[in-house]
Amino acid sequence: MTKRQIEIFTADCPLCDETVQMVQELTCPDCEVSVYNLRQEQEKAQQYGVNAVPAIAVNGKLVLTGKPNLEQLQAVGVGQPLN
């Protein structure tokens, strides 16, 4: 069974920490979350076009930049079961 791949790009900032916590609280069994620090993963961030943090990619596509709210996360599939 495939899972929704959620990647979060951070830079050890308070907004990034809040975003990671919010995503982790929302995740369901169909979600797989990876967290990347820009200092260690600059090349990966460049591949996605990340130019601000926090940034969230879902299934290989950058979908949110900046601290999201609950509705934005749900709209991009975080915590939503796969159909």
All heavy atoms as an XYZ file, in Angstrom:
634
protein
N       0.835     -1.174      0.000
C       0.000      0.000      0.000
C       0.886      1.246      0.000
O       1.849      1.330      0.747
C      -0.884     -0.012      1.244
C      -1.814      1.162      1.324
S      -3.072      0.858      2.571
C      -2.698      2.155      3.705
N       0.574      2.206     -0.836
C       1.363      3.428     -0.881
C       0.881      4.404      0.181
O      -0.280      4.364      0.602
C       1.263      4.099     -2.266
O      -0.101      4.426     -2.503
C       1.777      3.185     -3.354
N       1.795      5.254      0.597
C       1.476      6.259      1.608
C       1.676      7.638      1.024
O       2.416      7.824      0.071
C       2.391      6.087      2.831
C       2.111      4.815      3.596
C       2.933      4.786      4.870
C       2.579      3.553      5.669
N       2.100      3.896      6.984
N       1.011      8.609      1.593
C       1.211     10.008      1.218
C       2.541     10.448      1.822
O       2.734     10.360      3.030
C       0.062     10.861      1.752
C       0.181     12.322      1.375
C      -1.021     13.136      1.844
N      -2.198     12.801      1.041
C      -3.268     12.166      1.487
N      -3.343     11.788      2.728
N      -4.282     11.910      0.685
N       3.456     10.891      0.991
C       4.777     11.320      1.440
C       4.727     12.809      1.781
O       4.508     13.640      0.904
C       5.815     11.076      0.345
C       5.938      9.625     -0.076
C       6.429      8.731      1.044
O       7.346      9.077      1.769
N       5.807      7.565      1.178
N       4.942     13.131      3.043
C       4.935     14.515      3.497
C       6.357     14.861      3.939
O       6.909     14.205      4.809
C       3.950     14.710      4.661
C       2.540     14.304      4.214
C       3.984     16.151      5.172
C       1.554     14.159      5.334
N       6.920     15.886      3.306
C       8.272     16.320      3.640
C       8.208     17.752      4.151
O       7.594     18.610      3.527
C       9.174     16.243      2.411
C       9.299     14.811      1.900
C       9.982     14.738      0.557
O       9.329     15.137     -0.441
O      11.135     14.310      0.505
N       8.839     17.977      5.302
C       8.846     19.304      5.914
C      10.282     19.806      5.931
O      11.182     19.113      6.411
C       8.302     19.268      7.352
C       6.956     18.545      7.406
C       8.190     20.681      7.921
C       6.488     18.239      8.811
N      10.487     21.005      5.417
C      11.804     21.635      5.423
C      11.817     22.693      6.517
O      10.923     23.548      6.572
C      12.110     22.258      4.059
C      12.258     21.228      2.984
C      11.156     20.792      2.276
C      13.487     20.667      2.706
C      11.271     19.819      1.292
C      13.632     19.695      1.731
C      12.513     19.269      1.022
N      12.832     22.617      7.399
C      12.906     23.497      8.560
C      14.292     24.125      8.666
O      15.216     23.749      7.951
C      12.630     22.713      9.858
O      13.716     21.811     10.083
C      11.326     21.946      9.790
N      14.403     25.064      9.604
C      15.696     25.699      9.877
C      15.828     26.019     11.366
O      16.316     27.073     11.740
C      15.860     26.955      9.039
N      15.363     25.105     12.198
C      15.466     25.269     13.660
C      14.856     26.580     14.157
O      15.409     27.233     15.028
C      16.928     25.173     14.116
C      17.515     23.789     13.870
O      16.768     22.804     14.003
O      18.706     23.705     13.531
N      13.719     26.968     13.593
C      13.050     28.190     14.032
C      11.759     27.815     14.771
O      11.229     26.724     14.571
C      12.751     29.100     12.848
S      11.515     28.453     11.706
N      11.245     28.703     15.622
C      10.010     28.392     16.359
C       8.828     28.074     15.443
O       8.051     27.159     15.735
C       9.751     29.654     17.182
C      11.095     30.288     17.331
C      11.834     29.971     16.057
N       8.673     28.808     14.347
C       7.568     28.523     13.422
C       7.729     27.147     12.789
O       6.746     26.438     12.560
C       7.484     29.588     12.337
C       7.078     30.989     12.792
C       7.067     31.949     11.602
C       5.735     30.971     13.482
N       8.969     26.777     12.494
C       9.228     25.452     11.927
C       8.858     24.361     12.925
O       8.206     23.375     12.566
C      10.705     25.316     11.539
S      11.224     26.429     10.224
N       9.261     24.555     14.188
C       8.950     23.561     15.220
C       7.441     23.404     15.394
O       6.932     22.290     15.526
C       9.594     23.948     16.554
C      11.122     23.929     16.496
O      11.682     23.281     15.583
O      11.743     24.563     17.364
N       6.713     24.523     15.377
C       5.250     24.469     15.500
C       4.631     23.738     14.311
O       3.685     22.963     14.474
C       4.673     25.881     15.575
C       4.983     26.614     16.864
C       4.518     28.055     16.827
O       3.552     28.359     16.101
O       5.124     28.878     17.538
N       5.176     23.975     13.125
C       4.652     23.329     11.918
C       4.878     21.829     11.975
O       3.968     21.045     11.684
C       5.302     23.940     10.659
O       4.959     25.336     10.625
C       4.814     23.257      9.400
N       6.070     21.409     12.364
C       6.366     19.977     12.472
C       5.420     19.329     13.472
O       4.842     18.273     13.203
C       7.843     19.742     12.874
C       8.080     18.283     13.246
C       8.777     20.176     11.749
N       5.220     19.977     14.613
C       4.326     19.420     15.637
C       2.902     19.305     15.106
O       2.238     18.288     15.297
C       4.369     20.284     16.888
C       3.511     19.737     18.016
C       3.632     20.563     19.283
O       4.418     21.487     19.381
N       2.811     20.228     20.262
N       2.423     20.349     14.417
C       1.059     20.335     13.889
C       0.887     19.213     12.860
O      -0.107     18.486     12.886
C       0.738     21.694     13.248
C      -0.720     21.872     12.949
S      -1.188     23.442     12.151
C       0.021     24.600     12.657
N       1.855     19.061     11.968
C       1.779     18.003     10.949
C       1.786     16.639     11.617
O       0.974     15.761     11.284
C       2.923     18.130      9.925
C       2.991     16.894      9.039
C       2.742     19.381      9.079
N       2.677     16.442     12.578
C       2.763     15.139     13.242
C       1.488     14.808     14.008
O       1.083     13.652     14.070
C       3.992     15.086     14.147
C       5.277     15.030     13.343
C       6.527     15.093     14.187
O       6.528     15.592     15.308
N       7.615     14.582     13.644
N       0.837     15.813     14.568
C      -0.431     15.570     15.285
C      -1.553     15.202     14.322
O      -2.466     14.473     14.679
C      -0.814     16.811     16.097
C       0.052     17.023     17.311
C      -0.218     18.332     18.036
O      -1.095     19.107     17.594
O       0.469     18.580     19.039
N      -1.486     15.710     13.093
C      -2.544     15.461     12.105
C      -2.373     14.159     11.332
O      -3.338     13.660     10.774
C      -2.560     16.595     11.074
C      -3.356     17.833     11.401
C      -3.202     18.850     10.286
C      -4.814     17.522     11.619
N      -1.163     13.657     11.272
C      -0.910     12.522     10.381
C      -1.775     11.319     10.719
O      -2.143     11.091     11.861
C       0.568     12.093     10.389
O       0.956     11.792     11.721
C       1.462     13.149      9.798
N      -2.084     10.583      9.675
C      -2.884      9.364      9.805
C      -2.010      8.191      9.334
O      -0.897      8.401      8.855
C      -4.153      9.493      8.966
S      -3.858      9.569      7.192
N      -2.502      6.969      9.429
C      -1.710      5.818      8.991
C      -1.317      5.871      7.502
O      -0.369      5.206      7.090
C      -2.619      4.625      9.269
C      -3.507      5.085     10.377
C      -3.732      6.552     10.114
N      -2.025      6.665      6.695
C      -1.706      6.782      5.274
C      -0.633      7.836      4.991
O      -0.310      8.086      3.834
C      -2.958      7.126      4.467
C      -3.947      5.967      4.418
O      -3.506      4.809      4.588
O      -5.137      6.210      4.217
N      -0.112      8.492      6.044
C       0.895      9.541      5.872
C       2.254      9.076      6.379
O       2.344      8.431      7.424
C       0.499     10.795      6.659
S      -1.040     11.571      6.142
N       3.287      9.431      5.641
C       4.658      9.193      6.082
C       5.372     10.537      6.075
O       5.465     11.189      5.039
C       5.358      8.210      5.154
C       6.738      7.843      5.625
C       7.341      6.737      4.777
O       6.700      5.675      4.648
O       8.424      6.962      4.239
N       5.848     10.957      7.251
C       6.425     12.291      7.403
C       7.942     12.209      7.516
O       8.481     11.402      8.269
C       5.857     12.994      8.658
C       6.494     14.354      8.859
C       4.345     13.104      8.570
N       8.622     13.080      6.757
C      10.069     13.242      6.853
C      10.344     14.716      7.127
O       9.714     15.585      6.534
C      10.760     12.838      5.548
O      10.479     11.500      5.231
N      11.292     14.974      8.028
C      11.653     16.347      8.354
C      13.103     16.560      7.946
O      13.981     15.768      8.286
C      11.475     16.627      9.869
C      11.871     18.051     10.202
C      10.039     16.345     10.296
N      13.344     17.643      7.200
C      14.679     17.960      6.715
C      15.094     19.337      7.204
O      14.343     20.297      7.082
C      14.723     17.953      5.180
C      14.337     16.646      4.572
C      13.098     16.472      3.966
C      15.205     15.556      4.607
C      12.732     15.268      3.402
C      14.845     14.343      4.057
C      13.617     14.201      3.448
O      13.255     13.000      2.889
N      16.307     19.417      7.733
C      16.873     20.694      8.122
C      17.619     21.251      6.917
O      18.422     20.551      6.296
C      17.821     20.505      9.301
C      18.316     21.816      9.850
O      18.888     22.636      9.134
N      18.099     22.025     11.138
N      17.351     22.496      6.570
C      17.975     23.095      5.387
C      19.492     23.080      5.451
O      20.151     23.002      4.420
C      17.492     24.531      5.194
C      16.087     24.696      4.644
C      15.793     26.159      4.397
C      15.906     23.920      3.365
N      20.049     23.137      6.637
C      21.513     23.133      6.753
C      22.118     21.827      6.257
O      23.218     21.815      5.727
C      21.935     23.399      8.197
C      21.622     24.818      8.623
C      22.104     25.086     10.050
N      21.751     26.427     10.444
C      20.657     26.756     11.114
N      19.792     25.815     11.467
N      20.409     28.003     11.430
N      21.391     20.728      6.434
C      21.897     19.429      5.988
C      21.343     19.008      4.627
O      21.909     18.140      3.972
C      21.551     18.335      7.010
C      22.387     18.357      8.268
C      21.814     19.268      9.329
O      20.606     19.396      9.469
N      22.686     19.926     10.078
N      20.236     19.578      4.221
C      19.542     19.120      3.013
C      19.335     20.235      1.990
O      18.268     20.347      1.387
C      18.187     18.501      3.398
C      18.279     17.299      4.293
C      18.839     16.073      3.598
O      18.846     16.016      2.352
O      19.275     15.157      4.317
N      20.344     21.077      1.782
C      20.204     22.200      0.859
C      19.906     21.743     -0.564
O      19.076     22.334     -1.258
C      21.467     23.059      0.867
C      21.623     23.843      2.143
C      22.897     24.670      2.158
O      23.762     24.499      1.310
N      23.006     25.560      3.116
N      20.553     20.682     -1.002
C      20.344     20.206     -2.373
C      18.905     19.737     -2.580
O      18.276     20.066     -3.587
C      21.330     19.075     -2.687
C      21.331     18.672     -4.137
C      22.416     17.650     -4.437
O      23.559     17.839     -4.006
O      22.085     16.655     -5.100
N      18.391     18.980     -1.617
C      17.006     18.502     -1.717
C      16.038     19.688     -1.729
O      15.085     19.714     -2.504
C      16.682     17.552     -0.565
C      15.328     16.884     -0.686
C      15.219     15.790      0.345
C      14.063     14.881      0.098
N      14.095     14.109     -1.105
N      16.281     20.667     -0.886
C      15.419     21.852     -0.840
C      15.462     22.601     -2.165
O      14.433     23.076     -2.651
C      15.851     22.761      0.309
N      16.619     22.689     -2.779
C      16.737     23.365     -4.071
C      15.950     22.626     -5.148
O      15.362     23.252     -6.030
C      18.205     23.490     -4.475
C      18.953     24.531     -3.667
C      20.444     24.561     -3.989
O      20.968     23.661     -4.644
N      21.122     25.592     -3.512
N      15.934     21.304     -5.090
C      15.178     20.517     -6.072
C      13.688     20.878     -6.026
O      13.010     20.861     -7.046
C      15.349     19.015     -5.811
C      16.730     18.494     -6.109
C      16.904     17.050     -5.663
O      16.050     16.474     -4.991
N      18.015     16.458     -6.042
N      13.194     21.187     -4.843
C      11.784     21.540     -4.677
C      11.534     23.034     -4.884
O      10.391     23.459     -4.933
C      11.290     21.162     -3.281
C      11.030     19.693     -3.101
C      11.898     18.888     -2.369
C       9.901     19.095     -3.644
C      11.649     17.544     -2.185
C       9.646     17.746     -3.483
C      10.528     16.982     -2.749
O      10.280     15.649     -2.574
N      12.582     23.834     -4.918
C      12.407     25.266     -5.051
C      12.055     25.949     -3.741
O      11.416     26.992     -3.729
N      12.476     25.356     -2.622
C      12.196     25.936     -1.312
C      12.990     27.231     -1.174
O      14.205     27.234     -1.321
C      12.568     24.954     -0.172
C      12.449     25.626      1.183
C      11.705     23.714     -0.240
N      12.284     28.339     -0.886
C      12.976     29.613     -0.690
C      12.610     30.260      0.637
O      13.039     31.366      0.932
C      12.712     30.576     -1.856
C      11.238     30.811     -2.086
O      10.414     30.475     -1.242
N      10.899     31.367     -3.218
N      11.793     29.583      1.434
C      11.431     30.049      2.767
C      11.018     28.834      3.590
O      10.608     27.817      3.039
C      10.288     31.053      2.692
N      11.145     28.953      4.906
C      10.744     27.856      5.785
C       9.750     28.379      6.812
O       9.739     29.578      7.090
C      11.962     27.220      6.489
C      12.817     26.470      5.521
C      12.756     28.248      7.256
N       8.938     27.519      7.370
C       8.818     26.112      7.015
C       8.206     25.943      5.625
O       7.469     26.800      5.155
C       7.885     25.544      8.088
C       7.098     26.725      8.560
C       7.993     27.923      8.422
N       8.550     24.830      5.005
C       8.000     24.499      3.689
C       7.566     23.037      3.720
O       8.220     22.202      4.346
C       9.032     24.731      2.598
N       6.474     22.749      3.032
C       5.927     21.392      3.035
C       5.732     20.915      1.601
O       5.125     21.615      0.780
C       4.585     21.328      3.795
C       4.801     21.752      5.247
C       3.976     19.925      3.709
C       3.527     21.867      6.052
N       6.248     19.722      1.340
C       6.035     19.066      0.055
C       5.194     17.822      0.304
O       5.388     17.120      1.301
C       7.366     18.690     -0.595
N       4.264     17.557     -0.591
C       3.432     16.361     -0.502
C       3.586     15.599     -1.809
O       3.380     16.152     -2.891
C       1.947     16.708     -0.245
C       1.093     15.461     -0.243
C       1.793     17.470      1.069
N       3.970     14.344     -1.690
C       4.173     13.470     -2.855
C       5.073     14.111     -3.903
O       4.795     14.080     -5.094
C       2.828     13.058     -3.461
C       2.044     12.162     -2.530
O       2.600     11.479     -1.681
N       0.742     12.172     -2.673
N       6.166     14.729     -3.431
C       7.167     15.261     -4.342
C       6.893     16.634     -4.909
O       7.621     17.100     -5.775
N       5.851     17.321     -4.413
C       5.512     18.646     -4.934
C       5.418     19.638     -3.782
O       4.710     19.397     -2.803
C       4.173     18.586     -5.678
C       3.759     19.909     -6.266
C       2.429     19.795     -6.983
C       2.021     21.160     -7.505
N       0.652     21.194     -7.947
N       6.123     20.769     -3.897
C       6.062     21.808     -2.881
C       4.651     22.399     -2.871
O       4.161     22.873     -3.895
C       7.095     22.898     -3.186
C       7.219     24.014     -2.147
C       7.726     23.461     -0.820
C       8.156     25.100     -2.659
N       3.977     22.339     -1.718
C       2.586     22.787     -1.656
C       2.353     23.950     -0.699
O       1.389     24.683     -0.870
C       1.623     21.624     -1.304
C       1.589     20.599     -2.414
C       1.996     20.985      0.016
N       3.199     24.121      0.300
C       3.012     25.202      1.265
C       4.359     25.770      1.691
O       5.304     25.021      1.922
C       2.287     24.700      2.524
C       0.845     24.248      2.377
C       0.373     23.569      3.651
C      -0.058     25.424      2.049
N       4.414     27.092      1.814
C       5.589     27.767      2.352
C       5.116     28.734      3.417
O       4.110     29.416      3.230
C       6.338     28.536      1.240
O       6.687     27.618      0.208
C       7.606     29.175      1.770
N       5.828     28.782      4.518
C       5.395     29.585      5.651
C       4.579     28.738      6.602
O       4.225     27.606      6.290
N       4.305     29.271      7.785
C       3.570     28.488      8.782
C       2.118     28.314      8.336
O       1.393     29.283      8.204
C       3.622     29.180     10.140
C       2.958     28.336     11.224
C       3.068     28.996     12.572
C       2.437     28.136     13.639
N       0.990     28.059     13.537
N       1.714     27.074      8.111
C       0.346     26.819      7.648
C      -0.638     26.780      8.811
O      -0.255     26.598      9.961
C       0.457     25.437      7.006
C       1.513     24.764      7.823
C       2.498     25.849      8.182
N      -1.911     26.919      8.478
C      -2.938     26.693      9.489
C      -3.530     25.302      9.261
O      -3.207     24.631      8.280
C      -4.005     27.796      9.488
C      -4.751     27.886      8.173
O      -5.054     26.886      7.520
N      -5.065     29.107      7.757
N      -4.380     24.896     10.145
C      -4.972     23.561     10.097
C      -5.700     23.309      8.778
O      -5.544     22.253      8.163
C      -5.928     23.389     11.279
C      -6.597     22.038     11.440
C      -5.571     20.970     11.777
C      -7.647     22.101     12.521
N      -6.467     24.282      8.328
C      -7.242     24.118      7.094
C      -6.334     23.935      5.879
O      -6.625     23.141      4.984
C      -8.179     25.316      6.890
C      -9.317     25.391      7.887
C      -8.901     25.950      9.256
O      -7.848     26.645      9.347
O      -9.598     25.678     10.247
N      -5.232     24.685      5.848
C      -4.292     24.550      4.728
C      -3.673     23.153      4.698
O      -3.542     22.554      3.636
C      -3.184     25.604      4.826
C      -3.661     27.010      4.544
C      -2.599     28.037      4.864
O      -1.973     28.006      5.925
N      -2.379     28.958      3.932
N      -3.306     22.650      5.854
C      -2.712     21.307      5.919
C      -3.714     20.260      5.445
O      -3.373     19.365      4.671
C      -2.235     20.997      7.334
C      -1.009     21.773      7.809
C      -0.751     21.510      9.288
C       0.211     21.401      6.982
N      -4.939     20.363      5.915
C      -5.950     19.393      5.509
C      -6.240     19.496      4.014
O      -6.460     18.485      3.352
C      -7.219     19.591      6.330
C      -7.024     19.181      7.774
C      -8.212     19.522      8.658
O      -8.932     20.485      8.426
N      -8.406     18.720      9.700
N      -6.209     20.701      3.470
C      -6.492     20.899      2.052
C      -5.454     20.229      1.148
O      -5.783     19.815      0.039
C      -6.574     22.384      1.732
N      -4.215     20.112      1.627
C      -3.172     19.451      0.821
C      -3.054     17.964      1.152
O      -2.185     17.279      0.642
C      -1.801     20.156      0.918
C      -1.891     21.576      0.423
C      -1.244     20.101      2.343
N      -3.939     17.461      2.029
C      -3.992     16.022      2.285
C      -3.394     15.539      3.576
O      -3.434     14.345      3.856
N      -2.824     16.423      4.385
C      -2.225     15.984      5.644
C      -3.333     15.474      6.556
O      -4.311     16.173      6.810
C      -1.437     17.123      6.322
C      -0.905     16.666      7.678
C      -0.303     17.585      5.430
N      -3.189     14.248      6.998
C      -4.164     13.651      7.899
C      -5.393     13.089      7.211
O      -6.290     12.575      7.857
N      -5.447     13.196      5.898
C      -6.600     12.698      5.145
C      -6.286     11.288      4.637
O      -5.246     11.080      4.021
C      -6.911     13.621      3.960
C      -7.115     15.067      4.361
C      -8.282     15.266      5.296
O      -9.354     14.729      5.089
N      -8.070     16.035      6.351
N      -7.177     10.337      4.861
C      -6.933      8.983      4.349
C      -6.872      8.964      2.819
O      -7.531      9.761      2.157
C      -8.145      8.183      4.839
C      -8.908      9.065      5.743
C      -8.431     10.463      5.567
N      -6.060      8.069      2.295
C      -6.010      7.883      0.848
C      -7.265      7.158      0.411
O      -7.756      6.260      1.083
C      -4.782      7.062      0.453
C      -3.427      7.731      0.698
C      -2.309      6.725      0.440
C      -3.261      8.950     -0.170
N      -7.785      7.527     -0.715
C      -9.002      6.866     -1.224
C      -8.664      5.943     -2.370
O      -7.868      6.165     -3.175
C     -10.044      7.889     -1.676
C     -10.577      8.665     -0.485
O     -10.665      8.133      0.608
N     -10.920      9.918     -0.694
